[in-house]
Amino acid sequence: MAFSRDPLDELVVPDGTEAKEVDLVTDGDVLVGARSTIDFGVRGRNVLAGESVEFGGAIEAEGDCRLDMWCDVAENVLVGQDAYIGERVHVAGEMKVAGDLDIGDDVEIEEGFEANGWIVIRNPMPTIVLLFVYLKHLLLVGEEDTAQRLVSELVDEEGDAQPDVEPLVIPRNATVSDDAWRVSTPATIGDDCRLHGNVRAETIDVGTDTTIFGSLRARGDVTVGEGTRIHGDLTTRDGDVTIEPTARILGDVSCNDLELGPEAEIDGTIRADGEITMGTTERDPE
C-alpha cells in the first residue's frame, strides 16, 4: 500500500467490504480520522481511530486496536493482540484483550476489562497523534518511501504472513451510517462491495460488481464500474459521469457530460447539460 498524500484525505472502501446489519466488515485494517461518527461497529485486522471518534457498535480487531482520547464505543471491544486506549475513552460494554493493554487516565469501561498480557495504566495515545503528524510531515517534504515503510511497520506487523489488503480509510469529520456516508473528500469504493446508505463526497469512483443501496452525489466526477448496481439517483453538481459496461443505475442521472458503456442501464431520467456518449457492443460483420 503506497501513499502519495495524507492517507486520511480520502474515503477508501477496499474490495470486498460489506456493511452488514450492525458492522462494517473488511479483511484489512481500519483507519478512522478524528471527530468522525461511525454508526456501525467495525471488524477488521488492526483498528486505529483518531480523537473523539464515535462508534455505534462493537469493535473487533484481529490484531491491535488503538483508540485516541475521547473516543466513544457503544458496545464491546474485542482485540486479538494488543490494545492502546487513550485518556477519557468511554466503552459502554466490556473490553477483552488477548495481549497487552496500555490504557490512559479517566477511561471508563462500563462492564469491565481483562487482558492476558501486561496491563499498563498511563496515557499512551500521544504516540498515535505523533505518528499521524510525522507521517503527514514526511509526505509534505516528499519522503514517500520513508512514509511507506513507517505505515508498513505499523499495519503489516506480521509481514508476509498477512495478505496485502488495502485498509478501510474513513477521513476526518466523516459520518457513516445506514442512511448516508458523508465526507468532504474524494471517495473510492472498491470491487465486490455491498454497502447501505447514500454516498456524499467530492468525487466518487466505484469499482466493479459492487452494490450500493442508496444514491451517489458529488461535486465533481463520478465513475461507476462494470456490473455495479446503484439503487438510487446519481447526481453531480459540476462534474461528468462515466457508467461502464453492464452497470445499472436504478434512478435518475444528472451531470454535465455523460458517457454510457455498452449495455449500461439507467432506469430513470437523464439530465445532462453537455454531451451524452453511448457505447455500442461489437457486431459480427454481415
Buried (B, 14 or more C-beta within 10 A) or exposed (E): BEBEEBBBBBBBBBBBBBBEEBBBBBBBBBBBBBBBBBBBBBBBBBBBBBBBBBBBBBBBBBBBBBBBBBBBBBBBBBBBBBBBBBBBBBBBBBBBBBBBBBBBEEBEBEEEBEBEBEBEEEBBBEEBBEBBEEBBEBBEEEBBEBBBEBBBEBBBBEEEEBEEBBBBBBBBBBBBBBEBBBBBBBBBBBBBBBBBBBBBBBBBBBBBBBBBBBBBBBBBBBBBBBBBBBBBBBBBEEBBBBBBBBBBBBBBBBBBBBBBBEBBEBEBEBEBEEEEEEEEEEEEEE
